Amino acid sequence: MANGIVLDFEKPIVELEKRILEMREFASGGSVELNSEIESLERKLEKLTREIYSNLSRWQRVQLARHPKRPYTNDYIEHMTEGFIELHGDRGFADDKAVVCGPAMFHGRKVMIVGQQKARDTKSKLYRNFGMMHPEGYRKAMRMMKLAEKFSLPVLIFIDTPGAYPGIAAEERGQAEAIAFNIKEMARLRVPIIISIIGEGASGGALGIGVGDVILMMENSWYSVISPEGCAAILWRDAAMAPQAAEALKLTAPDLIELGVIDRILPEPPGGAHRDHKGAAEILAAAIDEHLMAIMEMTTDEMLSKRLDKFRNMGVYYHD
């Protein structure tokens, strides 16, 4: 299991993995032949893993999206790109460590990376502000996107945030304006933009870097106007109602592709992305490359027209 961190619904899988490991260690002595028994347990493990992960509730997917061993933006950068150079600062106030930006080589093509970055230990979580961007983070991201536009670089965006930072200082520096400005400018940025939701995608914190030509979503991530806990606190004044809120919000990838909010669901390696960072990166990289090549065949005007239509059509519904 991923470094000893086990979610409740993963426990049967972990117990079976432990049994298989114990049998392998016992058989390694050479005195007992257990290959057939081990193979039988491995088949059982594969079936159990498939059954559990194909029947997850919305709340269980939220838990997986928050798994501390899940790959973050820097992990995807490491596995998917070469020559990444991080650039810093918004040229106005500060450098927001909750977002990492910079040029890199992706499948032989120069691109600009913009991604929200979480952390795994307490010190790093504070350094990254738990992945919650300040206004200067959104302005830093837009500065990089404008730089990409200047040099005709496609923009690859990785979304993973519990929301924009809600503190007073952020409000004083224009949090809402920074997010709104980014939405406006991204809608008309004259280079391809591929959005990948790799973990959490909460509220304007995600949408502030979430306007693009294609929106990809890892199968165990979530994307919504509010977190389940925030919704539960508003509706029931009880954050413990978060599982019920998650069901009502319809925030998982299958929900959102049905609603037309995202374009494609990307399957994760068996047991989730937290078990196989490299495998998850390979899946995401292949999808990004496929969609990027298709977008680059369009004219700029056609690309922008399709991008605007995509977001204008969200929320449209028909009834008798």
Rosetta blueprint (number, residue, H / E / L):
1 M L
2 A L
3 N L
4 G L
5 I L
6 V L
7 L L
8 D H
9 F H
10 E H
11 K H
12 P H
13 I H
14 V H
15 E H
16 L H
17 E H
18 K H
19 R H
20 I H
21 L H
22 E H
23 M H
24 R H
25 E H
26 F H
27 A H
28 S L
29 G L
30 G L
31 S L
32 V L
33 E L
34 L L
35 N H
36 S H
37 E H
38 I H
39 E H
40 S H
41 L H
42 E H
43 R H
44 K H
45 L H
46 E H
47 K H
48 L H
49 T H
50 R H
51 E H
52 I H
53 Y H
54 S L
55 N L
56 L L
57 S L
58 R H
59 W H
60 Q H
61 R H
62 V H
63 Q H
64 L H
65 A H
66 R L
67 H L
68 P L
69 K L
70 R L
71 P L
72 Y L
73 T H
74 N H
75 D H
76 Y H
77 I H
78 E H
79 H H
80 M H
81 T L
82 E E
83 G L
84 F L
85 I L
86 E L
87 L E
88 H L
89 G L
90 D L
91 R L
92 G L
93 F L
94 A L
95 D L
96 D L
97 K L
98 A L
99 V E
100 V E
101 C E
102 G E
103 P E
104 A E
105 M E
106 F E
107 H L
108 G L
109 R E
110 K E
111 V E
112 M E
113 I E
114 V E
115 G E
116 Q E
117 Q L
118 K L
119 A L
120 R L
121 D L
122 T H
123 K H
124 S H
125 K H
126 L H
127 Y H
128 R L
129 N H
130 F H
131 G H
132 M L
133 M L
134 H L
135 P H
136 E H
137 G H
138 Y H
139 R H
140 K H
141 A H
142 M H
143 R H
144 M H
145 M H
146 K H
147 L H
148 A H
149 E H
150 K H
151 F L
152 S L
153 L L
154 P L
155 V E
156 L E
157 I E
158 F E
159 I E
160 D E
161 T E
162 P L
163 G L
164 A L
165 Y L
166 P L
167 G L
168 I H
169 A H
170 A H
171 E H
172 E H
173 R L
174 G L
175 Q H
176 A H
177 E H
178 A H
179 I H
180 A H
181 F H
182 N H
183 I H
184 K H
185 E H
186 M H
187 A H
188 R L
189 L L
190 R L
191 V L
192 P L
193 I E
194 I E
195 I E
196 S E
197 I E
198 I E
199 G E
200 E E
201 G E
202 A E
203 S H
204 G H
205 G H
206 A H
207 L H
208 G L
209 I L
210 G L
211 V L
212 G L
213 D L
214 V E
215 I E
216 L E
217 M E
218 M E
219 E L
220 N L
221 S L
222 W E
223 Y E
224 S E
225 V L
226 I L
227 S L
228 P H
229 E H
230 G H
231 C H
232 A H
233 A H
234 I H
235 L H
236 W L
237 R L
238 D L
239 A H
240 A H
241 M H
242 A H
243 P H
244 Q H
245 A H
246 A H
247 E H
248 A H
249 L H
250 K L
251 L L
252 T E
253 A H
254 P H
255 D H
256 L H
257 I H
258 E H
259 L H
260 G L
261 V L
262 I L
263 D L
264 R E
265 I E
266 L E
267 P L
268 E L
269 P L
270 P L
271 G L
272 G L
273 A H
274 H H
275 R H
276 D L
277 H H
278 K H
279 G H
280 A H
281 A H
282 E H
283 I H
284 L H
285 A H
286 A H
287 A H
288 I H
289 D H
290 E H
291 H H
292 L H
293 M H
294 A H
295 I H
296 M H
297 E L
298 M L
299 T L
300 T H
301 D H
302 E H
303 M H
304 L H
305 S H
306 K H
307 R H
308 L H
309 D H
310 K H
311 F H
312 R H
313 N L
314 M L
315 G L
316 V L
317 Y L
318 Y L
319 H L
320 D L
